[in-house]
Amino acid sequence: MLCLCLIVGIVLLVTPRAAFEAIPWNATRVAPDPPPAAVRRTIERAALHSRVDYELRDDQEREDLLATVAYLAKRELGSR
């Protein structure tokens, strides 16, 4: 048994790292939740942000920004 462990250890040490990267050690992946509509609206308005005359026009845009920040923070912190 000790001999087998020693052989496996040597094989693991000698094998190039690229061989291990091809093996999906952790194949548990979850499809991401689609972002809420507020996030999509914020992304669409981001293109307008570079214009000089652009400013937040109404409370809906502020609510969308808050919803976007909350969504991104929840997504980032939720996986930890």
Phi, psi and omega in degrees: 000317179296322180295319179296317178296321179294318179295315179298318178300316179295318179298318179294324179288327184276332183294134179295152184297326182301330179293326181281332180292336179284341182274123179282086182299316180244094184268011180275102179237141180246137177293133182293148176291142177293143181292151178293166182300327180299324179292317179296318179295322179294320178296319179295321179285342181297331178293331180280344186299329183284347178287145182294323185273006183279135171208159179297127188264324186216176181293332179298320179294321177295319178296321177297318178297316178296319179296322179294314179298318179297319179297314181293320179294318179295319180294319182289315184278338182292332184275356183265000000 
